Amino acid sequence: MIKVAIIGLGFMGKTHLGVYLKLKDVEVVALAEAVRENTEFTSLDVGGNIKAPSRSIDLSRTRKYTDYEKLLADGGFDIIDICLPTFLHAEYTIKALKAGFNVFCEKPMAMSAEETDRMLAAVQASGKLFSVGQCLRFWPAYVEVKRLIDSGSYGKVKYAEFARFSAPPAWGWDNWSVDGKRSGNAAFDMHIHDVDMLLFLFGKPTAVRSRGVVDQDGSILHIASVYSYPDLTAASTGGWLCSDSFGFDMRAFFVLEKATIELDFAKDPVVSLYPMGGKKTAVALAEGDGYYHELVDFVAGVAKGKLSGRVTGQSAAESVKLALTEIESVRKDKELPFVSESGTGIL
Ligand SMILES: NC(=O)c1ccc[n+]([C@@H]2O[C@H](COP(=O)([O-])OP(=O)(O)OC[C@H]3O[C@@H](n4cnc5c(N)ncnc54)[C@H](O)[C@@H]3O)[C@@H](O)[C@H]2O)c1
């Protein structure tokens, strides 16, 4: 039995709890929250932008904490799952690793390159297992797109485009997600999903040029980026300035030598393959979402003592650094080289 403690029971904490409750051989033994009432619920209404049906749950045997240090001191679990606002990820992850626990931390890994590098050093020093919720690497639609591209059956990718459009987040503790200093705003918090998928599919670009809609506090509400690769043109855009009646959508579009692939969660089918000289076909997708598959993968890795490595601390840190380079490109209004080792990016 793998035992889990979750800290932060907002949108993501409840989403993760819902996943763990479905898994055999996993028990959620402790919950921690700044707001005591957030650990006292009998039905799981997740909220957020990815809807899940409400269901009744029994947490009467689960330990509840408002004091993180006490949770760490009491222990009795294998994994701490950190679903806190992003500005707390580094501090809480490092404390958990030092206390001897494996850590699953929500995305973005941290707020700065300095923080990601301190977290990586703490992972190494602790010898514990660590991963980050870059869930697109496990989301069936994106997994199928990667499989189609990697198969080589349709030739090389000539053009790739990623998009993520949303109304402003209407949930959240203390409005943290729309506070650039605590979340990085949409260009960091939300856009990092597509940044991470770009890196997963195509590796590091040599440079990036971004423009964006700047909020009153200087953080960025919507970003549009073009990435430099030697033999591929790639672009990505995203933000949460859309009207509330629009809601949320994630899209991607790929032009290969012998096919076009379209991914759009507002369409049915979500992934379509248009082969050159052939007919449009719906791409079959596995059941479940990225949250489910990433946690199944992490739990299995902890049980084995070795993670699959589809997301690593290094890959998540690289996504943070590329997103920060894009934000810097908006601010400086010029193309910037992407130097993932330099570790100088700040929000
Ligand atoms: N993977 C995804 O698709 C996805 C989607 C949304 C959010 N996220 C990420 O998940 C994280 C959490 O986002 P969310 O939308 O769940 O936020 P949220 O505001 O809904 O939940 C955060 C919770 O943390 C609690 N909290 C705040 N400070 C605390 C502290 N010091 N100690 C204990 N509890 C504390 C709050 O009371 C709140 O319940 C963020 O890093 C966000 O970027 C990921």
The ligand as a Gaussian input file, in Angstrom:
#p B3LYP/6-31G(d) Opt

LIG

0 1
 N       -2.007000      20.663000     -13.798000
 C       -2.978000      21.514000     -14.059000
 O       -3.651000      21.451000     -15.074000
 C       -3.269000      22.592000     -13.042000
 C       -4.512000      23.257000     -13.054000
 C       -4.742000      24.219000     -12.083000
 C       -3.771000      24.531000     -11.140000
 N       -2.562000      23.885000     -11.192000
 C       -1.499000      24.213000     -10.242000
 O       -1.817000      23.634000      -8.978000
 C       -1.403000      24.496000      -7.913000
 C       -2.615000      24.828000      -7.061000
 O       -3.583000      25.505000      -7.870000
 P       -5.146000      25.439000      -7.516000
 O       -5.869000      25.929000      -8.732000
 O       -5.486000      24.135000      -6.929000
 O       -5.222000      26.572000      -6.378000
 P       -6.368000      26.774000      -5.310000
 O       -6.290000      28.183000      -4.878000
 O       -7.670000      26.229000      -5.814000
 O       -5.899000      25.816000      -4.099000
 C       -4.781000      26.109000      -3.293000
 C       -5.087000      25.617000      -1.874000
 O       -3.912000      25.796000      -1.081000
 C       -4.304000      26.252000       0.214000
 N       -3.165000      26.959000       0.821000
 C       -2.682000      28.195000       0.513000
 N       -1.586000      28.454000       1.243000
 C       -1.361000      27.360000       2.022000
 C       -0.364000      27.018000       2.975000
 N        0.650000      27.851000       3.276000
 N       -0.466000      25.813000       3.588000
 C       -1.467000      24.958000       3.300000
 N       -2.441000      25.235000       2.402000
 C       -2.380000      26.415000       1.765000
 C       -5.505000      27.135000      -0.029000
 O       -6.303000      27.240000       1.142000
 C       -6.201000      26.413000      -1.187000
 O       -7.191000      25.505000      -0.697000
 C       -0.757000      25.702000      -8.587000
 O        0.622000      25.538000      -8.651000
 C       -1.347000      25.702000      -9.994000
 O       -0.510000      26.291000     -10.960000
 C       -2.309000      22.917000     -12.105000

